[in-house]
Amino acid sequence: MNLNRALIFGNLTKDPELKSLPSGTKVTSFGVATNRTWKDKNGAKQEEVTFHNVVAFGKQAEVLAQYMKKGKSIFVEGRITNRSWDDKDGTKKYRSEITLENFQFGPSAPGAGGYQASDTSSKEASPSKSKAPEMDTIEYPTEEINPEDIPF
């Protein structure tokens, strides 16, 4: 059995570029930066950044080009592909990239200008209203749950 799977979570290094193939299929390409940190043998913190090329096709390409911007976080799942071509000078060029199959938008930082479900005009009109809880938080019950109380 063979397996070709790439899973990365990182930040876009530039805005996605949306183009069309001669067949009419939409394609977008963008870069994602991932990092890892560790302590070396002397206890000093080290960091390594890796840059990944990602390409998406069809509806996913359109959605990514519309909603993603440089610096936003994204989870990418796909397969590693290799391309080669001859440049203007006839030199053979190679590129490894992740061909996107699935993705998820990463969390938005508060005040980052991303999509918000609330109406900002009502906040300005009545500043005395209490702030609504954020959608990203999960409130867990404080009481003990008895498994026999679960109806399934």
C-alpha positions, 0 to 999 in steps of 0.5 A: 500500500502506498500513501501520499498525504500532507497535513500542515497548519500554518500562515499564508505568506502571500495573498492567493493568486486566482487564475483560470486554466485554458479549460476554464477550471479555476486554480489558485496558488499560495504559500504557507509557512509552518514553524517548529521550536525546540531547545538545543543541548545548551537550553537555548530556544531554536526556531525553524520556519518551513515554506510550503507551496500549495495549489487548489482547483475549482470551487476551493480555489475560488473560496480561498482566493476570496476569503484568505489573505496574507498572514491568516492561518489555515489547515491544509490537507492534500497530496505532494506533487512534483512539477517540472518545466523549461523556463525562457532560457531552456533551463529545467525547473522543478517545484514540489507543492501540495495539491489541496484536497481539503482545508479549514480556515484557521481561527481569527484573531479578535479585531483582525477584520475577519468575518463577524456574525454581529452587526457593528452598527448596533454596537456603535448606536448602543454602547451600553449593551453587554458584549455577546459571548464569542462563538469560538468558546465552549462553555463546559458544565460545572456539575458532574454528569452521570452517564446514565442520564444521557438519553442514547 
